[in-house]
C-alpha cells in the first residue's frame, strides 16, 4: 500500500526513508507496525489510494446517482 509523508520531517519505516512530500510502497507487515499506525493516526502519513481504485469508486457513485 502506498503512503505519503505529509509531515515536515523525514520518516523511517524499516529500511525505507520517506522524505516530506514523498510517497513509498509499504508491505502489509510494515503497515501493521505500531509506529506506522501511529503516524497514520496522527496525520503525519496518509494512505494514497491508487488512481484506478479511486476512479472505480467515482464511477460507482455516479451510477448510483443516475439510477431512479
C-alpha positions in Angstrom: 0.0 0.0 0.0 1.3 3.5 -0.8 1.7 6.1 1.9 2.7 9.8 1.6 4.7 11.7 4.2 2.7 14.9 4.8 4.8 16.0 7.8 7.8 18.3 7.7 10.2 15.5 9.0 11.8 12.5 7.4 10.0 9.3 8.4 11.8 6.0 8.7 9.9 2.7 8.3 12.0 -0.5 8.4 14.7 0.0 5.8 12.8 2.8 4.0 13.3 6.6 4.3 10.3 8.7 3.3 11.1 12.4 2.9 8.5 15.1 3.3 6.1 15.1 0.4 7.3 11.8 -1.0 5.4 8.5 -1.3 6.6 5.0 -0.6 5.2 1.5 -1.0 4.8 -0.4 2.3 4.2 -4.1 2.7 1.3 -5.5 4.8 3.8 -6.3 7.5 5.1 -2.7 7.5 1.6 -1.3 7.5 0.9 -3.4 10.6 3.8 -1.9 12.6 2.6 0.2 15.6 4.8 3.1 14.6 3.3 3.2 11.1 -0.3 3.1 12.6 0.6 5.9 15.0 2.0 8.1 12.2 -1.2 7.5 10.1 -3.5 8.3 13.1 -1.5 11.4 13.9 -1.7 12.6 10.2 2.0 12.5 9.5 1.5 9.7 7.0 -1.5 9.4 4.7 -2.6 6.4 2.7 -2.6 7.1 -1.0 -5.3 5.4 -3.0 -4.5 4.0 -6.3 -6.0 6.1 -9.1 -7.8 3.1 -10.6 -9.5 2.3 -7.3 -10.4 6.0 -6.9 -11.9 6.1 -10.5 -13.9 2.9 -9.8 -15.4 4.5 -6.7 -16.3 7.7 -8.6 -18.0 5.7 -11.4 -19.9 3.7 -8.8 -21.1 6.8 -7.1 -22.1 8.5 -10.4 -24.0 5.3 -11.4 -26.0 5.3 -8.1 -26.9 9.0 -8.5 -28.2 8.4 -12.0 -30.4 5.4 -11.0 -34.1 6.2 -10.2 
